[in-house]
Amino acid sequence: MKDQAVKLRELVNKLNDRNLGFDDESKEDFTFREKYEESSKNARVITITSGKGGVGKTNITINLAIKLAQLGMKIIIIDADLGLSNVDIVLGKPTKYNLSDVINYRKDINDILEEGPYGIKFISGGSGLQDLVKISKDKLAHLLVEFGKLDKEADIIFIDTGAGISDTVMSFIYAAKEVIVVTTPEPTAITDAYALIKNIVQKDKSKNISIILNRVENSEEARNILEKIYQVCLKFLGIEICKLGFIYNDANISKAIKRQEPFIIVYEKSIAASNIDKIAKTLARINNTENEKTYGLRLFVTKLKLFFNS
């Protein structure tokens, strides 16, 4: 296992962190699953968010989750958008239960897990997320035990938040070790994304922040915008963000949304699907520190509760 870890670290080091996607040498064949078998039983918790609504955050979350599942990982999505929960709508699978049913002892965590394509699972936060604000110590202890089950079942847990910088959204962001910010080339979207990143850094400069640029017209535009965001964050915030990738303004995306099916499945040969493939592989190869590997959903919820009460 030790030798395997060294090899994986060497592979990660081949990636040019100032580049988008992979160089030729890093496209060698290896099992993504091996990396996660070395980690602890706790899942990697990643919050996916945006500075403004309508940038395609939830759609990206779902398609990214499916691609990672196709690569052999176990993925769970928790829909944490209090106002516009729509993971189930995008997938065409309405949910019966949410976290409130677990918090109030009506259901076990596995009872509210809904299954999507390629074995991904998702949970509707619903009113349960609001219940966290006033949850009792006994109920919190119960919830943490239940969430411990998810830590053992998932490699990555995506927390799909609402948009903007409301206290609730920021609490979900602050509670995670890793954050992915989704934006588009529009000036207002970029400005809002930067404002969001600035708010995150003011609270926790050590947080790992990545960015995905959606609805680009060409790769040159994407690279230029991502580089500008990178440089501004470096100069004015003193942080290096990870340029996770970009997704073309592909007509197949809207077609898939109307069909309530993920574009990574129904239009698997599309350029958008190719973009998601690169992003997923980049995300999978990010080398976590030991602290991040052992983070887990239980610690996320414990910190979330603290932020709700602060």
DAZI-V146886 format. One record per backbone hydrogen bond with DSSP energy under -0.5 kcal/mol. CO is the residue of the C=O (numbers start at 1). NH is the residue of the N-H. E is the energy in kcal/mol with one decimal. If there is no record, write none. Layout:
co	nh	e
CO	NH	E
CO	NH	E
This chain:
co	nh	e
1	5	-2.2
2	6	-2.0
3	7	-2.3
4	8	-2.2
5	9	-2.3
6	10	-2.3
7	11	-2.0
8	12	-2.4
9	13	-2.2
10	14	-0.8
11	14	-0.8
11	15	-0.5
12	15	-1.6
15	17	-0.9
16	19	-2.4
17	243	-0.6
19	21	-0.5
23	26	-0.7
24	27	-1.3
25	28	-0.6
30	32	-0.7
31	34	-1.1
31	35	-0.5
32	35	-1.1
32	36	-0.8
33	36	-0.6
33	37	-1.5
34	38	-0.8
36	39	-0.6
43	45	-0.6
43	296	-1.4
44	46	-0.6
44	157	-2.9
45	177	-0.5
45	178	-0.9
46	159	-2.7
47	49	-0.5
47	180	-2.9
48	161	-2.1
49	182	-2.6
50	164	-2.3
56	60	-2.2
57	61	-2.5
58	62	-2.4
59	63	-2.2
60	64	-2.8
61	65	-2.2
62	66	-2.2
63	67	-2.1
64	68	-2.3
65	69	-2.0
66	70	-2.2
67	71	-1.2
68	73	-2.1
69	72	-1.6
73	75	-0.6
74	155	-2.9
74	156	-1.8
75	121	-2.2
76	158	-2.7
77	79	-0.6
77	123	-2.6
78	80	-1.0
78	160	-2.2
79	125	-1.7
80	82	-1.1
80	162	-0.6
86	90	-2.5
87	91	-1.9
88	92	-0.7
88	93	-2.8
89	92	-0.6
98	101	-1.5
98	102	-0.7
99	102	-0.6
99	103	-2.8
100	104	-2.1
101	106	-2.0
101	107	-2.2
102	105	-1.8
108	111	-1.1
108	112	-0.8
109	112	-0.9
112	114	-0.5
114	122	-2.5
116	119	-1.2
117	120	-1.8
120	116	-3.7
121	77	-2.8
122	114	-2.7
123	79	-3.0
123	125	-0.6
124	99	-1.3
125	100	-0.5
125	128	-1.5
126	129	-1.2
126	130	-0.6
127	131	-1.7
128	132	-1.0
130	133	-1.1
130	134	-0.5
131	134	-0.8
132	135	-0.8
136	140	-2.5
137	141	-2.4
138	142	-2.1
139	143	-2.6
140	144	-2.5
141	145	-1.8
142	146	-2.0
143	147	-2.9
144	148	-1.6
145	149	-0.7
146	149	-1.2
146	150	-0.7
147	150	-0.5
147	151	-1.8
148	152	-1.1
149	153	-0.8
150	153	-0.5
150	154	-1.8
155	44	-2.6
156	76	-2.0
156	158	-0.5
157	46	-2.6
158	78	-3.1
158	160	-0.7
159	48	-2.8
159	161	-0.9
160	80	-2.4
162	50	-0.6
166	170	-2.7
167	171	-1.8
168	172	-1.6
169	173	-1.7
170	174	-3.1
171	175	-1.7
172	176	-0.5
173	176	-1.1
177	208	-2.1
178	47	-2.4
179	181	-0.5
179	210	-2.8
180	49	-2.8
180	182	-0.5
181	212	-2.5
182	51	-0.5
183	214	-3.5
186	190	-2.3
187	191	-2.6
188	192	-2.4
189	193	-2.2
190	194	-2.4
191	195	-2.3
192	196	-2.1
193	197	-2.5
194	198	-2.8
195	199	-2.0
196	200	-2.1
197	201	-2.6
198	202	-2.1
199	203	-0.9
200	203	-0.7
200	204	-2.7
204	207	-1.0
207	209	-0.7
208	179	-2.8
209	242	-2.6
210	181	-3.0
211	244	-1.3
211	245	-1.1
212	183	-2.3
212	214	-0.6
213	247	-2.4
214	185	-0.7
216	249	-2.6
218	222	-1.9
219	223	-2.8
220	224	-2.3
221	225	-2.4
222	226	-2.7
223	227	-2.2
224	228	-2.2
225	229	-2.5
226	230	-2.4
227	231	-2.7
228	232	-2.6
229	233	-2.3
230	234	-2.1
231	235	-2.8
232	236	-2.8
232	237	-0.6
233	237	-1.4
233	238	-0.7
233	239	-1.6
239	241	-0.6
241	243	-0.6
242	211	-2.4
242	244	-1.5
245	213	-2.2
247	216	-2.2
248	250	-2.1
250	253	-1.8
250	254	-0.7
251	255	-1.6
252	256	-2.1
253	257	-2.2
254	258	-2.0
255	259	-1.4
256	260	-0.5
256	261	-2.4
257	260	-1.1
262	265	-1.5
262	266	-2.1
263	267	-1.8
265	268	-0.8
267	270	-2.0
270	274	-1.7
271	275	-2.1
272	276	-2.3
273	277	-2.1
274	278	-1.8
275	279	-2.2
276	280	-2.9
277	281	-2.1
278	282	-2.2
279	283	-2.7
280	284	-2.5
281	285	-1.4
282	286	-0.6
283	286	-0.9
286	288	-0.7
289	293	-2.0
290	294	-1.5
292	295	-1.3
295	299	-0.7
296	300	-1.4
297	301	-2.6
298	302	-2.2
299	303	-2.5
300	304	-2.4
301	305	-2.4
302	306	-1.5
303	307	-2.3
304	308	-2.4
305	309	-1.6
306	310	-0.6
307	310	-0.7
